[in-house]
């Protein structure tokens, strides 16, 4: 069983998503963040359950889709670890460094 580790960047993404939705619905924001975290629970047992990120095409870079959010992770088989790298709204372009867009 692999360890699922969220990177600081992924946690920052979650926080931004929560903050954005909390402006209109704090309850929804809290529930959404909780569901996004839970969406990666199965990756420890089934790290290949996510699809390969189409923009990258590398088998070790995968994603889980939860509602309108893409949770991108990397499988590190030699370390038996899965690292969650980023979480972003599916309407945003992958790899966008702009912090100006809505999460």
N, C-alpha and C positions, 0 to 999 in steps of 0.2 A: 504494500500500500504506500502510495506516494504522499508526501506532505504537501499541503496546499498553502502557499505563502503569498500574501498580498504585499506588493511593493509599496513604498511610500507614495509613488506616483498614483497607483491605483486607489489607495486610500484618499488621496487628495481629490481624485476624480469623484469618488463617492461622496465626499464632503461637499463638493461643488454642486453635485446633482441634488443632494439633500437640501442645501441652502437655497437653491433655485426654486424647488418645489415648495419649500417651507414658506415662501413669500405669499403663496395663495392657499396652501393647505398643509399645515404642519403635520397633521395625522397621516396624510397621504405620503408626505416626504419620508417620515419615519418608517412607514410600512414598505415603501419602495426600496429604501436602502437596505432594510432587513431582507427583503426578497432577493435583491441583487447579491447580497452576501451568501444567502442560502443557495443561489443558483450554481455556485461553484462547489458545493458540498460533495457531489458525486465524483468530482475530478480526482480525488485521492484514490478512489477505487477504479474509476474508468477514465483515465486521463485522455484517451483518444476519442471520448464521446462527443467532443466539440468538433465543429467542421474546420477544415483548413482555411485560414484567412485568405480569401480569393486574391486580394491585392498583393500578397506576398508569395503564396504558393509553396511555402516550406512546411513539410509535414510536422515539424516541431512547434510551429506557430499556429495556434488554433483559437477558436472563439466559441463562446456560448451566447446565444441570443436569448435575452429575457425581455419580453414586451418589446419596447422600441430601443433597447440598449444592447450594445455589443460589449461583451466582456472578453478581452483578448488576453491569452495566456501562452506561456511557453512551457513545453515539456522538457525537463532536464533528466533524461533517463539514467545517465550515469550517476546522478545524485539522488535518484528516486524522489524528485521534487517537481512540483508544478508551481510556476510563478505567475501570478495574475499581474499583468503589466499595465493595463489601462481599461477604463470603462468610459464609453461615450455613447451619445445618442446616435442612432443609425442614420439620421439625416445629415450628420456631419461627415466630412470626408476623412477617411482613415489617414492618420499621420498629420492632421492639421495641428499646428502649433499655436493657433490663435486662441487666446483666452477670452476674446471678445464675444464669441458665439455663445448662445444659450446651451447649457449642458444637455 
